[in-house]
C-alpha cells in the first residue's frame, strides 16, 4: 500500500467545506447561548398596591425593580448605558397618583446621562457615537415652535407615563440619535443628569418668555422661591448673562447660598413689608424689576406684579403653592405681561446646552446617591428628601461608571 506523506510544517486547508460547517455550528451555538442567556438590564418602576390603582393624593405607589433583556437599537436609535439620573417633583406626583397618564410599565425619571455603547443601522456616522457621553432630551413632540408643541398630543415627557415609553431610571435605554446632545465636558455625571428638565424649563421661562431685553446685561430680575432646580437654573443663566438677580425665600440660609452663586441680594418673604425692602436693594438707576420669574403662584403673584416696571414681564413656570392668582386692574394699567411657560422645545434644549457649555455653567446638586438600582430602600430615601422639599438643588442617583468621551 502506498502512503502519502505531508511535510511536517504544512498547514491544514481551512478553506474546505468541513471548516465552513465548523464555523457555522459555532456561530449557531453562540447565537443560541446569547438568546438563551441574554445580557440583562435593571429598571425601576412604580407598582400598584394590591394590584389596584389608588385614589389620587391618597396613595403612594411603591418602587419596583425589574430585570429585562438589554434592548437592541433599531433604525436611528442609540443604545445608551445610563450612569446617572435625577429626580423632579413630577416623580413624587406620579407616586401619589397626582400626575396624568401614569403607567406601571414605563421606567421612572426624565433626566439622565450616559455613554453610547452601540448604534442602530440607520444612525449616520456611527463611529462618532461609539463611547460618547450624551444627555438625553427629556421630552418629544415639540421641535422648534416658540408658541408650543407642534404635536397634537402635546409635549410628551419621559418617565412613568403612557405618553412616552422611555424613562432614565434604568441601566440601558434606546433613544433616537436626534434626541440627545453631547454632555458638556466640564460637568460630572451627576451635574449632567441634573440639567435636562430644570435647565430647559428655566431657559424658556427666562430667555424665551421674559425676553432678551428683560433678561440680559443690566436687567433687574426677581426669582421667587429660590432653592428648587428650575429657580436655581434661572439664577445661573441670568447671572451668566450679566443681570442683577434678586431672590425670595423663607430660608435665610437659601438666600445666602443664592448670593454665593451670584445673586445680588434677597429677602425673606415672611418679613413684613418685604416688597419695599427689596425695591430698596435695586442698583442705582433702577426703580423696579424688569422681570419676575415665578414657580409658586398664589398670593405671591399680586405682590410681585407691584414690583415690576411698566411693561414688565411676569413669567410663570409653575404654581406649586396655589393654582390660582390675583391679577388686578392696576397691573393692566401698567401694561404688565403675564406669560405662562412650561418645559421647552427641542431647539431650546439644544440652545440651553450650548449656553451651559460656553459659559461653563454648573447645575446645583443638593445630594448624590451612589448606589445600585437594586437598592430600593436607598432610592426611596431620596424620594423622601424630595417630598420634604428642603433640598437646595437637584437630587441625583449615580448607578454606573462613565467612560464617555467628547463627540
NORWO-V92329 format. One record per helix or strand of 3 or more residues. SS is the DSSP state (hx for helix, st for strand). FROM is the first residue (numbers start at 1). TO is the last residue. Records with the same first field share a line. If there is no record, write none. Layout:
SS->FROM-TO / FROM-TO
//
This chain:
hx->17-36 / 89-95 / 126-129 / 177-179 / 189-210 / 229-240 / 252-260 / 274-279 / 300-306 / 329-333 / 346-359 / 376-388
st->40-47 / 62-69 / 77-86 / 111-119 / 132-136 / 172-176 / 180-182 / 220-223 / 244-249 / 265-268 / 289-294 / 308-316 / 322-325 / 337-340 / 365-370 / 394-398
//
